[in-house]
Amino acid sequence: MATVKAQLARGVRDFDPEFLNRRKWLFSQLEEAFMRYGFLPLETPAIELNQTLQGAYGEEGDRLIFRILNSGQYLESLTDEDWTAARSGQINRFTRLVTEKALRFDLTVPFARYVSMNRGNMVFPFKRFQMQPVWRADRPQRGRYREFYQCDADLIGSECLSSEAQMVALYAEVLGQLGFPSACVRISHRKILSFMAEALGLSSQSRAFMVQLDKLDKSGKESMSTYLTEQGVSTEVQKAWWILIEAQPAPPELLALLLQFSSITQSDLPASIMTELETLTHYIEALRVPSSFYRFDLSLARGLDYYTGFIFEVDSGVKGMGSVGGGGRYDNLTASFGVDGLSGVGISFGVERILDLMIEQNLFGDIPIPAAKVLMATTEPDSMHNLLACAQELRTQGIKTDLYAGDPKPKKIFQYAEARQIPVVAILKTKAERELQFVLKRLTDSAHIQVKPQEIQDWVQGNKPWNTQ
């Protein structure tokens, strides 16, 4: 067999036991928080049909979907016309012919598919949380990977704004506990963004406007101004729009600015927007979320097409890292599966970025790697069968037991125990035929005792005193 260079594909990572232990701890914190708010666990397959995912994320998102080639002799069914289409640049047509399945891009669309298929057996409003990996053919960079976990919480089957308020409170509670005091939830509204596009004379290009706005943090004000000028937006209107975008005030002042912008552009601001802004603020205040933890920011657009109401994005408060969460209201997500009338709201925690940040900021503290309680070993290879039997007996008693199968020298045995942070070493000594004895040693203070196999449990669990002489 030819040798190959051991290397990873770009955008994916290996995880060592220490990292996995931290991730497991983080997941446990998130799971506890989700369940405190009444969310139930759910899992969906890694593989979805292309027709499920295609179109749900907009043109830009669709380009990032990892598609899976059909199995078998799938190329044999292609015609000359199909190959000509591929060579002429009609990639989407060709892709549909050779791929039927894809890796999930996120957890929200598969959740909508699940709801559509199982709605007859569900009680609404339905609340679920989901913690599983997703895949995106994105350009790898700091905090952005091609394979990563998402942790989502969604509520579907209710239009009440208390759902949005609880999502903001959930963000505040979790990120505060994890040690991000400067984190902040940015809040915007798709209806306001649509109103702005109409007021700027860009109704027919609303989607392109939102994509451009979504890139504002990266492309900068000059690029956005150039775009607006190219679309024929006057300098006066641009000036009024920038005041609205850059202000980030509390809702009363925000409403005043929206009305002022409406007057300047001679456009009608929907009355429902004013009510929703005021209601959401009152609900968030009722949940005792600190005012420093959220702000209304109309420069927030979010790139995914399925959002229809309030949208969220969480700034970590750490320079250069970007968002660590986001989400929003979606009214029509299940409509593509033939199910109308189900409105929902969901958020996602960017756990990969949160993990990276917590490691960089030393926020984990001392989270020990779960270790065995006792290491069973022998310096006499002929006694291995006896050692195996004793180790298995301890396991049946619920004691985490490791068994050393390396170099039988005592030095190597104790080095292994120290590296694995195992507190007690039990070395088998065959005193006489049919009589087994173990020398137990506690690594923290070198206390030791000689015991019979059936007595090991008492000393490992601390039920009997150790000899510290």
C-alpha positions in Angstrom: 0.0 0.0 0.0 1.3 3.4 -1.0 2.0 5.8 1.9 0.2 9.1 2.1 0.9 12.3 4.0 -1.1 12.6 7.2 -3.0 15.8 7.0 -6.4 17.4 7.6 -8.8 18.9 5.0 -9.0 22.7 5.3 -11.6 23.9 7.8 -11.9 20.8 9.9 -10.1 19.9 13.2 -9.1 17.0 15.5 -10.1 17.3 19.1 -8.1 16.0 22.0 -9.5 14.8 25.3 -9.0 18.1 27.1 -10.9 20.0 24.4 -13.7 17.5 24.3 -14.1 17.6 28.0 -14.5 21.4 27.9 -17.0 21.1 25.0 -18.9 18.5 27.0 -19.0 20.8 29.9 -20.2 23.7 27.8 -22.9 21.6 26.2 -24.1 20.6 29.7 -24.4 24.3 30.6 -26.4 25.0 27.5 -28.6 21.9 27.9 -29.5 22.9 31.5 -30.3 26.5 30.4 -32.5 25.2 27.5 -34.4 22.9 29.7 -34.9 25.6 32.3 -36.8 27.5 29.6 -38.9 24.5 28.7 -37.1 23.3 25.5 -37.1 19.6 24.6 -34.1 17.8 22.9 -34.3 16.8 19.2 -31.9 15.4 16.6 -32.1 15.2 12.8 -30.0 13.4 10.2 -26.7 14.8 8.9 -27.9 14.1 5.4 -30.9 15.9 3.9 -32.3 15.9 0.3 -31.1 18.7 -1.8 -34.7 19.8 -2.4 -35.0 20.3 1.4 -32.0 22.7 1.6 -31.9 24.3 -1.8 -33.3 27.9 -1.9 -33.8 28.2 1.9 -30.6 30.2 2.5 -30.6 32.5 -0.5 -28.2 32.4 -3.4 -25.2 33.1 -1.3 -26.0 30.4 1.2 -26.8 27.8 -1.4 -23.2 28.1 -2.8 -21.9 27.0 0.6 -23.9 23.7 0.8 -21.7 20.5 0.7 -23.5 18.2 -1.8 -23.0 14.5 -2.0 -22.5 12.7 -5.3 -25.1 10.0 -6.1 -23.8 6.5 -5.5 -23.5 3.9 -8.3 -23.1 4.6 -12.0 -24.8 7.9 -11.9 -22.9 9.4 -14.8 -24.3 6.8 -17.3 -27.7 8.4 -17.2 -26.4 11.8 -18.3 -27.1 12.9 -21.9 -24.9 14.8 -24.3 -27.2 17.8 -23.6 -26.4 17.5 -19.9 -22.7 17.5 -20.5 -23.0 20.4 -22.9 -24.9 22.3 -20.2 -22.1 21.7 -17.6 -19.4 22.8 -20.0 -21.4 26.0 -20.8 -21.5 27.0 -17.2 -25.0 25.7 -16.2 -23.6 24.3 -13.0 -26.9 24.3 -11.1 -28.6 22.1 -13.7 -25.7 19.7 -13.8 -25.5 19.5 -10.0 -29.2 18.6 -9.7 -28.5 15.6 -12.0 -25.6 14.1 -10.1 -26.4 14.9 -6.5 -29.7 14.2 -4.7 -28.4 14.6 -1.1 -26.4 17.1 0.9 -24.9 17.7 4.3 -27.1 20.0 6.4 -26.1 23.6 6.3 -27.8 24.5 9.6 -30.3 23.0 12.0 -33.3 25.3 11.4 -34.4 24.1 7.9 -34.1 20.4 9.0 -36.2 21.3 12.0 -38.9 22.9 9.7 -38.8 19.7 7.7 -39.3 17.6 10.8 -42.2 19.8 12.0 -43.9 19.5 8.6 -43.6 15.7 8.7 -44.6 15.2 12.3 -47.1 18.1 13.0 -50.0 15.6 13.5 -48.2 14.2 16.6 -46.9 17.4 18.1 -48.3 19.8 20.7 -48.0 23.5 19.7 -46.3 25.7 20.5 -43.4 23.3 20.2 -40.1 24.1 21.8 -36.9 22.2 20.9 -33.2 22.5 21.4 -30.7 20.7 19.2 -26.9 20.4 19.5 -25.3 18.7 16.4 -22.6 19.3 13.7 -23.3 21.2 10.5 -21.2 21.7 7.4 -20.5 24.7 5.1 -18.2 25.0 2.1 -17.0 28.3 3.5 -13.6 29.9 3.4 -11.9 28.9 6.7 -10.7 31.6 9.0 -10.4 32.4 12.7 -13.6 31.2 14.4 -15.1 29.9 11.1 -14.9 26.2 10.2 -16.3 24.0 7.5 -17.5 21.4 10.1 -18.8 22.8 13.4 -21.4 22.3 16.0 -24.6 24.4 16.3 -26.7 24.7 19.4 -30.2 25.9 18.5 -33.3 26.7 20.4 -36.6 27.2 18.5 -40.2 27.8 19.4 -42.7 27.2 16.6 -46.5 27.6 16.6 -46.8 31.0 18.2 -46.6 34.7 17.1 -46.4 36.1 20.6 -43.4 38.4 21.1 -42.8 36.8 24.5 -40.9 34.2 22.5 -38.4 36.7 21.2 -38.0 38.2 24.7 -37.2 34.8 26.2 -34.6 34.2 23.5 -32.8 37.5 24.5 -33.1 36.5 28.1 -31.6 33.0 27.3 -28.6 34.6 25.6 -28.1 37.0 28.5 -28.3 34.2 31.1 -26.0 31.8 29.4 -23.3 34.2 28.2 -23.3 36.0 31.6 -22.7 32.6 33.3 -19.9 31.7 30.9 -18.0 34.9 31.6 -18.8 37.3 28.8 -19.9 40.5 30.6 -19.5 42.7 27.5 -21.6 40.5 25.2 -24.5 42.3 23.6 -27.5 41.2 21.6 -28.1 43.4 18.5 -31.8 43.5 17.5 -33.2 44.5 14.2 -36.4 43.8 12.3 -36.9 42.6 8.7 -40.0 44.7 8.3 -38.1 47.8 9.1 -35.3 46.9 6.7 -38.0 46.3 4.0 -39.5 49.7 4.8 -36.0 51.3 4.5 -35.4 49.6 1.1 -38.8 51.0 -0.1 -38.1 54.5 1.2 -34.7 54.5 -0.5 -36.4 53.5 -3.8 -35.0 50.0 -3.7 -38.1 47.9 -3.4 -37.3 45.9 -6.5 -33.8 45.3 -5.1 -34.7 44.6 -1.5 -32.8 41.4 -1.3 -29.6 43.0 -2.8 -29.9 45.9 -0.4 -30.1 43.6 2.6 -27.1 41.6 1.4 -25.1 44.8 1.1 -26.3 46.0 4.5 -25.3 42.6 6.0 -21.7 43.2 4.8 -21.5 46.8 6.3 -19.3 45.8 9.2 -16.7 44.3 6.8 -17.1 46.5 3.7 -17.4 49.8 5.5 -19.5 53.0 5.2 -17.8 54.2 2.0 -18.7 51.0 0.1 -22.3 51.2 1.3 -22.5 54.9 0.3 -21.1 54.1 -3.2 -23.7 51.3 -3.6 -26.6 53.7 -2.6 -25.3 56.4 -5.0 -25.1 53.9 -7.8 -28.7 53.0 -7.1 -29.7 56.6 -7.5 -30.3 57.5 -3.8 -29.9 61.2 -3.3 -27.3 62.7 -0.9 -30.1 64.2 1.3 -31.8 60.9 1.7 -28.5 59.0 2.3 -27.7 61.5 5.1 -31.0 60.9 6.8 -30.6 57.1 6.4 -27.1 57.1 8.0 -28.4 59.0 11.0 -31.0 56.2 11.4 -28.5 53.4 10.9 -25.7 54.8 13.2 -27.9 56.0 16.1 -28.7 52.7 17.8 -31.0 54.4 20.3 -33.6 53.0 22.7 -37.0 52.3 21.1 -38.7 55.7 21.8 -35.9 57.6 20.1 -35.7 54.9 17.4 -39.3 55.4 16.6 -38.9 59.2 16.4 -36.0 58.7 13.9 -38.0 56.2 11.9 -40.9 58.7 11.6 -38.4 61.5 10.7 -36.9 59.3 8.0 -40.4 58.4 6.8 -41.3 62.1 6.5 -38.1 62.9 4.5 -38.6 60.1 2.1 -42.4 60.5 1.9 -42.9 56.8 2.7 -45.4 55.2 5.1 -44.0 53.5 8.2 -46.2 50.4 9.2 -47.9 51.1 12.5 -47.4 47.5 13.6 -43.6 48.1 13.8 -44.0 50.8 16.5 -46.2 48.4 18.5 -43.8 45.5 18.2 -40.8 47.6 19.2 -42.5 48.8 22.3 -43.9 45.4 23.2 -40.6 43.6 22.9 -38.9 46.1 25.0 -41.5 45.8 27.8 -41.2 42.0 27.7 -37.4 42.0 27.8 -37.5 44.4 30.8 -40.0 42.1 32.6 -37.4 39.3 32.2 -34.9 41.5 34.0 -32.4 41.5 31.2 -29.8 44.2 31.8 -30.2 47.1 29.4 -26.5 46.9 28.6 -26.9 43.4 27.2 -29.1 44.4 24.2 -29.5 47.2 21.7 -31.5 48.0 18.6 -29.3 48.2 15.6 -30.8 48.7 12.1 -27.5 48.0 10.4 -28.1 44.3 11.3 -29.7 42.4 8.4 -28.5 38.8 8.6 -28.0 37.0 5.3 -30.5 34.2 5.5 -33.7 34.7 3.5 -36.2 33.0 5.8 -36.3 35.6 8.5 -39.5 37.8 8.5 -39.6 39.7 11.8 -37.2 40.5 14.6 -33.6 39.3 14.0 -30.8 38.9 16.5 -27.0 38.7 16.4 -24.8 38.4 19.5 -21.5 40.4 19.7 -19.1 38.6 22.1 -17.5 41.8 23.3 -14.1 40.5 22.3 -12.4 42.4 19.6 -11.8 40.6 16.3 -14.0 37.6 17.0 -17.4 38.7 15.6 -20.7 37.2 16.5 -21.2 34.2 18.8 -24.9 33.7 18.1 -27.9 34.8 16.1 -31.4 34.1 15.0 -34.8 35.5 14.5 -38.5 35.2 13.6 -39.6 33.2 10.6 -43.2 33.0 9.5 -43.0 31.0 6.3 -40.3 28.4 6.8 -42.6 25.4 6.8 -44.6 26.8 3.8 -42.1 25.3 1.4 -43.1 21.9 2.7 -46.8 22.6 2.2 -47.5 23.6 5.8 -48.8 27.2 6.2 -49.7 29.1 9.3 -46.8 28.1 11.6 -44.7 31.0 12.8 -41.6 30.5 14.8 -38.6 32.1 16.3 -35.2 30.5 16.9 -31.6 31.3 18.0 -28.3 29.6 17.7 -25.2 29.7 19.9 -21.9 29.7 18.0 -20.3 27.1 20.3 -17.1 26.7 18.3 -16.3 30.4 18.6 -17.5 30.4 22.3 -15.1 27.5 23.0 -12.2 29.3 21.3 -12.9 32.5 23.2 -13.2 30.8 26.5 -9.9 29.0 26.0 -8.2 32.3 24.9 -9.6 34.2 27.8 -8.9 31.4 30.4 -12.6 31.2 31.3 -12.8 27.5 31.8 -10.9 27.3 35.1 -10.0 23.9 36.3 -12.3 21.3 34.6 -10.6 18.0 35.3 -10.7 15.3 32.6 -13.0 12.5 33.9 -10.5 9.8 35.0 -10.8 6.3 36.3 -10.9 6.0 40.1 -8.3 3.2 40.1 -5.6 1.8 37.8 -5.2 -2.0 37.9 -1.8 -3.3 37.0 0.6 -6.2 37.5 4.3 -6.7 37.2 3.8 -10.4 36.6 2.5 -10.9 33.0 1.4 -14.5 33.9 -1.2 -12.9 36.3 -3.0 -10.9 33.6 -6.0 -13.2 33.6 -6.5 -12.6 37.4 -6.0 -8.9 36.9 -8.7 -8.8 34.2 -11.2 -10.6 36.4 -10.6 -8.2 39.4 -10.9 -5.2 37.1 -14.2 -6.4 35.7 -15.6 -7.0 39.2 -14.8 -3.4 40.2 -16.6 -2.2 37.1 -19.7 -4.2 37.9 -19.7 -2.4 41.2 -19.8 1.0 39.4 -16.2 2.0 39.9 -14.4 3.5 36.9 -11.5 1.2 36.4 -8.6 1.4 34.0 -6.3 -1.5 33.3 -2.6 -1.0 32.5 -1.4 -3.1 29.5 2.0 -1.5 28.8 5.5 -2.0 30.1 5.2 -3.9 33.5 7.9 -1.9 35.2 6.5 0.0 38.3 8.0 3.3 37.1 6.0 3.1 33.8 2.9 2.1 35.7 3.0 5.2 38.0 3.9 7.5 35.1 0.8 6.4 33.3 -1.4 6.9 36.3 -0.1 10.4 36.8 -0.5 11.3 33.2 -4.1 10.1 33.3 -4.8 11.7 36.7 -5.8 8.4 38.2 -5.7 8.8 42.0 -5.1 5.1 43.1 -2.9 2.4 41.6 -3.6 -1.2 42.5 -0.7 -3.6 41.7 -1.4 -7.3 41.8 0.9 -9.4 43.8 0.4 -13.2 43.8 1.3 -14.1 47.4 0.5 -17.8 47.1 -1.4 -20.2 44.9 -5.1 -19.3 44.8 -4.6 -16.2 47.0 -4.3 -12.8 45.5 -3.1 -9.6 47.1 -3.0 -6.0 45.8 -0.7 -3.2 46.9 -2.8 0.0 46.8 -1.0 3.3 46.5 -2.6 6.7 46.7 -0.7 9.1 44.4 -1.7 12.3 46.2 0.3 11.5 49.4 1.9 8.1 48.6 -0.2 6.4 51.2 -0.3 2.6 50.7 -2.0 -0.5 51.9 -2.0 -4.2 51.1 -5.5 -5.7 50.6 -7.5 -8.6 49.1 -9.3 -8.1 45.8 -12.7 -7.8 47.5 -11.4 -5.0 49.7 -10.2 -2.7 47.0 -13.6 -1.0 46.7 -13.5 0.2 50.3 -10.2 1.9 50.0 -10.8 3.4 46.6 -14.0 5.0 47.8 -12.4 6.2 51.0 -14.4 4.0 53.3 -11.4 2.7 55.2 -8.3 4.6 56.5 -5.0 4.6 54.5 -1.6 3.8 56.0 0.3 7.1 55.7 3.4 5.8 57.5 
